[in-house]
Amino acid sequence: MKSIAIVLDYIEESNKHNGVKDTLRKNIKEVFGNRIQVNIYFINRLNENNLIEDDLILAMASSRAIRIRPFVRSPENIIIIERTFLKKYIYPLFSIPANTDVLVINDDIETIIESVSCLYGIGVKHLNLIPAEPSKDYSNIDIALSPSADPKIIPKHIKNVIDIGHRVLDTPTMLLIINKFNINDKTVHQNLYNYCKKILSSNIGIQKNYNDLFTRTEELDYLLDLSNDGILLTSSDGKILVYNKKFKEIFNIKKEIIGQFLHNVLEGLNMESYYDDKFYNNLIFYRKKYINLQKKNLIHYNKERRLYFNFQEVTYIKKLEQNLSKQLREKGQIAKYTFDNIIGDSDAMINIIEMSRKIAKSDLTVLITGESGTGKEVIAQAVHNASKRHNQPFVAINCAAVPDSLLESELFGYVKGSFTGALKDGKKGLFEQANNGTIFLDEIGDMPTTLQSKLLRVLQERQIMPIGSQQVIDIDVRIIAATHRNPTDMVKEGTFRKDLFYRLNVFPLHLPALRDRIEDVPVLLKHFINKKFSFSKQCINLLTTYDWPGNIRELKNVAEYISTIEEGNEVTLKSLPNYLIETNIKKSCSFDIKNEFSTYFEKEKKFLEEKTCFSTALIVLKAVEYLNEINKTAGRKHLLETLERQNTPIQESQLRKNLKILNKLKFIITKKGRSGSYITQNGKDFLRYQSKYINKLVEKLANK
Ligand SMILES: Nc1ncnc2c1ncn2[C@@H]1O[C@H](COP(=O)(O)OP(=O)(O)OP(=O)(O)O)[C@@H](O)[C@H]1O
């Protein structure tokens, strides 16, 4: 414990100095509590063989400081105190009429003069303060001011003796002590603030500045304490500079921790590992509690690095979870599939689920390959939901569905005024929206090469730079990419960057086509059909020998078809869509089935040929189906863009006409407003029936 010496002038005689001694001791205790020990010395009892060893020595005046120097071990620790009066004693003086003669009485002339000058200094200027000299006659004065009110020294005729109390330590002296002992304790500042309110400082400037600073710090502390997170600021080597109440609460800390090292305060958590200049977002376990720790670096203008820590109790996060999930759901940024919703009995599927569960535990990048409809997105969602990021956003983007010109701004965002047509306030990119969560980059193989190099940088640096911005943003996002193409072939062809491929292919997952795990067909059908059905033998035969080019997505559609069409309990060939039967017959029989099925959709085909250009109608219908499948609104704008992308552009007027005709045939339903068109089962069947014709047509048009 630090100690302070107070050196008084004379030996204590008949308790003469008790007042001063007790007052100063009381002042120090009031501000510093038991943090400082006070020792009292008397000047005429000091001995050169017994030096004062205290950390700070308070002298009453400079003349006394010189006198005590030889008796002090470290004279540089001597400070000359400043004293003042308490408000409660001084305010009554203002009721004495101006220019009244008032005698100031004390033990000796030196202290009397000091008191008079101090009274003038604090603003008692309306009275004629007269220092009482022992030999003089003051019979014309009938008011006296005295701190001790010792009756012996007060002239008999004076009846009105006003007690002005002993002088107390002034603000600058208190601040000097704080400074000398490097005290940064909040309670001490709170005590000094209260103490200042009671005294009339002769140094108004210092007192006012101190009070202002204290009030501001108090307000900031108040704001910090409002937070539900534990907040902490340390120097770059972990010395605690600022903390809030919640921090102490989370870690059950009772003592003062300012100036201590964080790794000593939170023992066993290896806090030193956070002192580097990286960003962290980790879940830690401390005394039966899960706590989410975030650490950021703050660089001040003077280039000194500070570490900002934020701690959230998981119980509290849990409460936030519902709120957050609601918001994410509203934004469509939630992954609904978990491993429990993934159906599959085949060895291949069991293997994939097992692998994926392991992958979910890590934070590494995953590349999922497989034909369209094999469940790549479903797996990506399940991995996200089984990962530690499951409470954070899952943001999916189909790189093939967004025009190249827009893909960059969709992914990285832009700042305001970046380009014509940009939103007024700029736009957050999907990477930023996915921060702390997962981004699913579907059809990565369709990403233009210019963007591939930008993506590579994101993967390397974990930073993004919005279009038009000069600043990079740190992001913490898990990347899961998928493609129905063969990335190795694309790298060979030079359409996909080799370095990007290696960065993405950290965890490769290949989903086999449904035809290669045909044993999954019955369980999937059972899962998707919500009624209880039995299947005829032929039906099972057909469904398990069919190729399923559209994989599980196609099977889901067939299941939907069956649920709608079949009114009985048994699914027979009749309950299946026409195109399935056609393909199967073609597969198992050598004769051309064209004649047998030539009556299918004959009327519709004729109607189309009469009303419009047959091939255009087919292409429009196919484009509606495609946009529906990727969950994009099949409105006129998207349809025109899609047709343009596949090199089969048409005029808007043509599109409108064809949509109308397709609606008439009930191949599509176009809803009013902005929800666009939807292909009906009839439309889908018609397309399947015409599928070869369409593929040829698209190929032909694309090569024209
Ligand atoms: N194993 C599975 N269990 C249950 N449903 C599945 C499974 N796999 C896929 N599905 C269903 O099939 C549909 C298509 O799956 P998904 O969108 O994940 O395929 P994809 O491979 O990402 O397709 P694309 O390459 O066309 O984007 C989904 O709507 C999902 O309901």
The ligand as an ORCA input file, in Angstrom:
! r2SCAN-3c Opt
* xyz 0 1
  N     -31.294    -36.210    -50.849
  C     -32.389    -35.448    -50.952
  N     -33.404    -35.610    -50.102
  C     -34.531    -34.889    -50.238
  N     -34.720    -33.979    -51.177
  C     -33.739    -33.761    -52.057
  C     -32.517    -34.477    -51.987
  N     -31.731    -34.055    -52.976
  C     -32.412    -33.123    -53.647
  N     -33.617    -32.951    -53.104
  C     -34.697    -32.074    -53.629
  O     -34.411    -31.863    -54.990
  C     -34.511    -30.492    -55.336
  C     -33.281    -30.108    -56.120
  O     -32.169    -30.097    -55.260
  P     -31.039    -28.984    -55.346
  O     -31.620    -27.675    -55.722
  O     -30.235    -29.067    -54.116
  O     -30.195    -29.555    -56.559
  P     -28.915    -28.930    -57.238
  O     -27.980    -30.047    -57.478
  O     -28.427    -27.793    -56.434
  O     -29.518    -28.427    -58.608
  P     -28.961    -27.295    -59.616
  O     -27.616    -27.758    -60.063
  O     -29.963    -27.330    -60.717
  O     -28.939    -26.053    -58.853
  C     -34.643    -29.743    -54.069
  O     -35.801    -28.984    -54.124
  C     -34.789    -30.749    -52.975
  O     -36.070    -30.655    -52.470
*
